[in-house]
Amino acid sequence: MHVNFGNYLLKLRIRAKLSLRDVCNQVDYDPSNWSKIERNRLAPPSDDETLQKWAGVLGLRPETKEYRDFFDRAHLAKGLIPTDILNNTNAMEKMPALLRRLRKYSADEREQQKEDESS
């Protein structure tokens, strides 16, 4: 699965005006590994405690959509469905239909690309 969490993390760090070393010192994380995450060479951590610490240092506030988006992107980059979705019976009942729709959308996109290439 490819979710470009690294670019997103880099943009947040730059927006917060933090160097790689500054952010790593504040969150007690190895700069080499942080760099690998930003370059999509290493998946982000999946534990919420670490992600909460990162979000706080990057200036994300818990009550915002951007904060939730940060967690969603990190979990999806690890190939995980966010816990709140997994625990939502209604959402999980709709998941098969969503997956079918997404697959059809992807197939339609590939078909359109083939048509464009042959024109």
CNS distance restraints for C-alpha pairs under 8 A (distance, minus, plus):
assign (resid   1 and name CA) (resid  76 and name CA) 7.86 0.50 0.50
assign (resid   1 and name CA) (resid  77 and name CA) 6.89 0.50 0.50
assign (resid   1 and name CA) (resid  79 and name CA) 6.29 0.50 0.50
assign (resid   2 and name CA) (resid  77 and name CA) 6.41 0.50 0.50
assign (resid   3 and name CA) (resid  73 and name CA) 6.80 0.50 0.50
assign (resid   3 and name CA) (resid  76 and name CA) 6.45 0.50 0.50
assign (resid   3 and name CA) (resid  77 and name CA) 4.92 0.50 0.50
assign (resid   4 and name CA) (resid   8 and name CA) 6.81 0.50 0.50
assign (resid   4 and name CA) (resid  40 and name CA) 6.95 0.50 0.50
assign (resid   4 and name CA) (resid  73 and name CA) 7.88 0.50 0.50
assign (resid   4 and name CA) (resid  77 and name CA) 7.09 0.50 0.50
assign (resid   5 and name CA) (resid   9 and name CA) 6.07 0.50 0.50
assign (resid   5 and name CA) (resid  37 and name CA) 7.75 0.50 0.50
assign (resid   5 and name CA) (resid  38 and name CA) 7.36 0.50 0.50
assign (resid   5 and name CA) (resid  40 and name CA) 7.18 0.50 0.50
assign (resid   5 and name CA) (resid  44 and name CA) 7.70 0.50 0.50
assign (resid   5 and name CA) (resid  73 and name CA) 5.88 0.50 0.50
assign (resid   5 and name CA) (resid  74 and name CA) 6.18 0.50 0.50
assign (resid   5 and name CA) (resid  77 and name CA) 6.31 0.50 0.50
assign (resid   6 and name CA) (resid  10 and name CA) 6.16 0.50 0.50
assign (resid   6 and name CA) (resid  37 and name CA) 5.28 0.50 0.50
assign (resid   6 and name CA) (resid  38 and name CA) 3.69 0.50 0.50
assign (resid   6 and name CA) (resid  39 and name CA) 5.59 0.50 0.50
assign (resid   6 and name CA) (resid  40 and name CA) 5.11 0.50 0.50
assign (resid   7 and name CA) (resid  11 and name CA) 6.18 0.50 0.50
assign (resid   7 and name CA) (resid  38 and name CA) 5.79 0.50 0.50
assign (resid   7 and name CA) (resid  39 and name CA) 7.10 0.50 0.50
assign (resid   7 and name CA) (resid  40 and name CA) 7.76 0.50 0.50
assign (resid   8 and name CA) (resid  12 and name CA) 6.30 0.50 0.50
assign (resid   8 and name CA) (resid  38 and name CA) 7.88 0.50 0.50
assign (resid   9 and name CA) (resid  13 and name CA) 6.21 0.50 0.50
assign (resid   9 and name CA) (resid  38 and name CA) 6.14 0.50 0.50
assign (resid  10 and name CA) (resid  14 and name CA) 6.17 0.50 0.50
assign (resid  10 and name CA) (resid  38 and name CA) 5.66 0.50 0.50
assign (resid  11 and name CA) (resid  15 and name CA) 6.00 0.50 0.50
assign (resid  12 and name CA) (resid  16 and name CA) 6.14 0.50 0.50
assign (resid  12 and name CA) (resid  58 and name CA) 6.23 0.50 0.50
assign (resid  13 and name CA) (resid  17 and name CA) 6.32 0.50 0.50
assign (resid  13 and name CA) (resid  18 and name CA) 5.63 0.50 0.50
assign (resid  13 and name CA) (resid  19 and name CA) 7.37 0.50 0.50
assign (resid  13 and name CA) (resid  20 and name CA) 7.75 0.50 0.50
assign (resid  13 and name CA) (resid  23 and name CA) 7.59 0.50 0.50
assign (resid  13 and name CA) (resid  58 and name CA) 6.04 0.50 0.50
assign (resid  14 and name CA) (resid  18 and name CA) 5.99 0.50 0.50
assign (resid  14 and name CA) (resid  19 and name CA) 7.45 0.50 0.50
assign (resid  16 and name CA) (resid  58 and name CA) 5.72 0.50 0.50
assign (resid  16 and name CA) (resid  59 and name CA) 6.66 0.50 0.50
assign (resid  18 and name CA) (resid  22 and name CA) 5.77 0.50 0.50
assign (resid  18 and name CA) (resid  23 and name CA) 5.89 0.50 0.50
assign (resid  19 and name CA) (resid  23 and name CA) 6.27 0.50 0.50
assign (resid  20 and name CA) (resid  24 and name CA) 6.19 0.50 0.50
assign (resid  20 and name CA) (resid  31 and name CA) 6.49 0.50 0.50
assign (resid  20 and name CA) (resid  34 and name CA) 7.64 0.50 0.50
assign (resid  20 and name CA) (resid  35 and name CA) 7.50 0.50 0.50
assign (resid  21 and name CA) (resid  25 and name CA) 6.02 0.50 0.50
assign (resid  21 and name CA) (resid  31 and name CA) 6.08 0.50 0.50
assign (resid  22 and name CA) (resid  26 and name CA) 6.32 0.50 0.50
assign (resid  23 and name CA) (resid  27 and name CA) 6.27 0.50 0.50
assign (resid  23 and name CA) (resid  57 and name CA) 7.16 0.50 0.50
assign (resid  24 and name CA) (resid  28 and name CA) 5.47 0.50 0.50
assign (resid  24 and name CA) (resid  29 and name CA) 4.83 0.50 0.50
assign (resid  24 and name CA) (resid  30 and name CA) 6.29 0.50 0.50
assign (resid  24 and name CA) (resid  31 and name CA) 5.71 0.50 0.50
assign (resid  24 and name CA) (resid  34 and name CA) 7.43 0.50 0.50
assign (resid  25 and name CA) (resid  29 and name CA) 6.73 0.50 0.50
assign (resid  26 and name CA) (resid  57 and name CA) 7.17 0.50 0.50
assign (resid  27 and name CA) (resid  53 and name CA) 6.44 0.50 0.50
assign (resid  27 and name CA) (resid  54 and name CA) 6.39 0.50 0.50
assign (resid  27 and name CA) (resid  57 and name CA) 7.36 0.50 0.50
assign (resid  29 and name CA) (resid  33 and name CA) 7.68 0.50 0.50
assign (resid  29 and name CA) (resid  34 and name CA) 7.16 0.50 0.50
assign (resid  30 and name CA) (resid  34 and name CA) 6.30 0.50 0.50
assign (resid  31 and name CA) (resid  35 and name CA) 6.05 0.50 0.50
assign (resid  32 and name CA) (resid  36 and name CA) 6.31 0.50 0.50
assign (resid  33 and name CA) (resid  37 and name CA) 6.27 0.50 0.50
assign (resid  33 and name CA) (resid  42 and name CA) 7.21 0.50 0.50
assign (resid  34 and name CA) (resid  38 and name CA) 6.30 0.50 0.50
assign (resid  35 and name CA) (resid  39 and name CA) 6.24 0.50 0.50
assign (resid  36 and name CA) (resid  40 and name CA) 6.07 0.50 0.50
assign (resid  36 and name CA) (resid  41 and name CA) 4.88 0.50 0.50
assign (resid  36 and name CA) (resid  42 and name CA) 5.27 0.50 0.50
assign (resid  37 and name CA) (resid  41 and name CA) 5.74 0.50 0.50
assign (resid  37 and name CA) (resid  42 and name CA) 4.71 0.50 0.50
assign (resid  37 and name CA) (resid  43 and name CA) 5.90 0.50 0.50
assign (resid  37 and name CA) (resid  44 and name CA) 6.07 0.50 0.50
assign (resid  43 and name CA) (resid  77 and name CA) 6.45 0.50 0.50
assign (resid  43 and name CA) (resid  78 and name CA) 6.04 0.50 0.50
assign (resid  44 and name CA) (resid  74 and name CA) 5.94 0.50 0.50
assign (resid  44 and name CA) (resid  75 and name CA) 8.00 0.50 0.50
assign (resid  44 and name CA) (resid  77 and name CA) 7.12 0.50 0.50
assign (resid  44 and name CA) (resid  78 and name CA) 6.93 0.50 0.50
assign (resid  45 and name CA) (resid  50 and name CA) 7.06 0.50 0.50
assign (resid  45 and name CA) (resid  51 and name CA) 7.13 0.50 0.50
assign (resid  45 and name CA) (resid  74 and name CA) 7.37 0.50 0.50
assign (resid  45 and name CA) (resid  78 and name CA) 7.99 0.50 0.50
assign (resid  46 and name CA) (resid  50 and name CA) 7.90 0.50 0.50
assign (resid  46 and name CA) (resid  51 and name CA) 7.43 0.50 0.50
assign (resid  46 and name CA) (resid  74 and name CA) 6.86 0.50 0.50
assign (resid  46 and name CA) (resid  75 and name CA) 6.08 0.50 0.50
assign (resid  46 and name CA) (resid  78 and name CA) 7.01 0.50 0.50
assign (resid  47 and name CA) (resid  51 and name CA) 6.53 0.50 0.50
assign (resid  48 and name CA) (resid  52 and name CA) 5.86 0.50 0.50
assign (resid  48 and name CA) (resid  71 and name CA) 7.88 0.50 0.50
assign (resid  49 and name CA) (resid  53 and name CA) 6.37 0.50 0.50
assign (resid  50 and name CA) (resid  54 and name CA) 6.28 0.50 0.50
assign (resid  51 and name CA) (resid  55 and name CA) 5.99 0.50 0.50
assign (resid  51 and name CA) (resid  71 and name CA) 7.01 0.50 0.50
assign (resid  52 and name CA) (resid  56 and name CA) 6.15 0.50 0.50
assign (resid  53 and name CA) (resid  57 and name CA) 6.38 0.50 0.50
assign (resid  54 and name CA) (resid  58 and name CA) 6.12 0.50 0.50
assign (resid  55 and name CA) (resid  59 and name CA) 6.29 0.50 0.50
assign (resid  55 and name CA) (resid  60 and name CA) 5.13 0.50 0.50
assign (resid  55 and name CA) (resid  61 and name CA) 7.51 0.50 0.50
assign (resid  55 and name CA) (resid  67 and name CA) 6.89 0.50 0.50
assign (resid  55 and name CA) (resid  70 and name CA) 7.46 0.50 0.50
assign (resid  56 and name CA) (resid  60 and name CA) 5.48 0.50 0.50
assign (resid  56 and name CA) (resid  61 and name CA) 6.78 0.50 0.50
assign (resid  60 and name CA) (resid  64 and name CA) 7.49 0.50 0.50
assign (resid  60 and name CA) (resid  66 and name CA) 6.84 0.50 0.50
assign (resid  60 and name CA) (resid  67 and name CA) 5.40 0.50 0.50
assign (resid  61 and name CA) (resid  66 and name CA) 7.89 0.50 0.50
assign (resid  61 and name CA) (resid  67 and name CA) 5.97 0.50 0.50
assign (resid  62 and name CA) (resid  67 and name CA) 5.60 0.50 0.50
assign (resid  62 and name CA) (resid  68 and name CA) 7.45 0.50 0.50
assign (resid  63 and name CA) (resid  67 and name CA) 7.14 0.50 0.50
assign (resid  64 and name CA) (resid  68 and name CA) 6.77 0.50 0.50
assign (resid  65 and name CA) (resid  69 and name CA) 6.04 0.50 0.50
assign (resid  66 and name CA) (resid  70 and name CA) 6.13 0.50 0.50
assign (resid  67 and name CA) (resid  71 and name CA) 6.69 0.50 0.50
assign (resid  68 and name CA) (resid  72 and name CA) 6.17 0.50 0.50
assign (resid  69 and name CA) (resid  73 and name CA) 6.00 0.50 0.50
assign (resid  70 and name CA) (resid  74 and name CA) 6.25 0.50 0.50
assign (resid  71 and name CA) (resid  75 and name CA) 6.11 0.50 0.50
assign (resid  71 and name CA) (resid  82 and name CA) 7.90 0.50 0.50
assign (resid  72 and name CA) (resid  76 and name CA) 6.02 0.50 0.50
assign (resid  72 and name CA) (resid  82 and name CA) 6.16 0.50 0.50
assign (resid  73 and name CA) (resid  77 and name CA) 5.99 0.50 0.50
assign (resid  74 and name CA) (resid  78 and name CA) 6.56 0.50 0.50
assign (resid  75 and name CA) (resid  79 and name CA) 6.41 0.50 0.50
assign (resid  75 and name CA) (resid  80 and name CA) 5.03 0.50 0.50
assign (resid  75 and name CA) (resid  81 and name CA) 6.52 0.50 0.50
assign (resid  75 and name CA) (resid  82 and name CA) 6.12 0.50 0.50
assign (resid  76 and name CA) (resid  80 and name CA) 5.10 0.50 0.50
assign (resid  76 and name CA) (resid  81 and name CA) 6.31 0.50 0.50
assign (resid  76 and name CA) (resid  82 and name CA) 7.50 0.50 0.50
assign (resid  81 and name CA) (resid  85 and name CA) 6.84 0.50 0.50
assign (resid  81 and name CA) (resid  86 and name CA) 6.59 0.50 0.50
assign (resid  82 and name CA) (resid  86 and name CA) 6.44 0.50 0.50
assign (resid  83 and name CA) (resid  87 and name CA) 6.06 0.50 0.50
assign (resid  84 and name CA) (resid  88 and name CA) 6.23 0.50 0.50
assign (resid  85 and name CA) (resid  91 and name CA) 6.25 0.50 0.50
assign (resid  85 and name CA) (resid  92 and name CA) 6.91 0.50 0.50
assign (resid  86 and name CA) (resid  91 and name CA) 7.69 0.50 0.50
assign (resid  86 and name CA) (resid  92 and name CA) 6.37 0.50 0.50
assign (resid  87 and name CA) (resid  92 and name CA) 7.89 0.50 0.50
assign (resid  88 and name CA) (resid  92 and name CA) 6.21 0.50 0.50
assign (resid  89 and name CA) (resid  93 and name CA) 6.13 0.50 0.50
assign (resid  90 and name CA) (resid  94 and name CA) 6.55 0.50 0.50
assign (resid  91 and name CA) (resid  95 and name CA) 6.25 0.50 0.50
assign (resid  92 and name CA) (resid  96 and name CA) 7.80 0.50 0.50
assign (resid  94 and name CA) (resid  98 and name CA) 6.35 0.50 0.50
assign (resid  95 and name CA) (resid  99 and name CA) 6.11 0.50 0.50
assign (resid  96 and name CA) (resid 100 and name CA) 6.20 0.50 0.50
assign (resid  97 and name CA) (resid 101 and name CA) 6.18 0.50 0.50
assign (resid  98 and name CA) (resid 102 and name CA) 6.13 0.50 0.50
assign (resid  99 and name CA) (resid 103 and name CA) 6.09 0.50 0.50
assign (resid 100 and name CA) (resid 104 and name CA) 6.17 0.50 0.50
assign (resid 101 and name CA) (resid 105 and name CA) 6.06 0.50 0.50
assign (resid 102 and name CA) (resid 106 and name CA) 6.15 0.50 0.50
assign (resid 103 and name CA) (resid 107 and name CA) 6.15 0.50 0.50
assign (resid 104 and name CA) (resid 108 and name CA) 6.04 0.50 0.50
assign (resid 105 and name CA) (resid 109 and name CA) 6.15 0.50 0.50
assign (resid 106 and name CA) (resid 110 and name CA) 6.28 0.50 0.50
assign (resid 107 and name CA) (resid 111 and name CA) 6.22 0.50 0.50
assign (resid 108 and name CA) (resid 112 and name CA) 6.15 0.50 0.50
assign (resid 109 and name CA) (resid 113 and name CA) 6.15 0.50 0.50
assign (resid 110 and name CA) (resid 114 and name CA) 6.27 0.50 0.50
assign (resid 111 and name CA) (resid 115 and name CA) 6.33 0.50 0.50
assign (resid 112 and name CA) (resid 116 and name CA) 6.16 0.50 0.50
assign (resid 113 and name CA) (resid 117 and name CA) 6.15 0.50 0.50
assign (resid 114 and name CA) (resid 118 and name CA) 6.28 0.50 0.50
assign (resid 115 and name CA) (resid 119 and name CA) 6.36 0.50 0.50
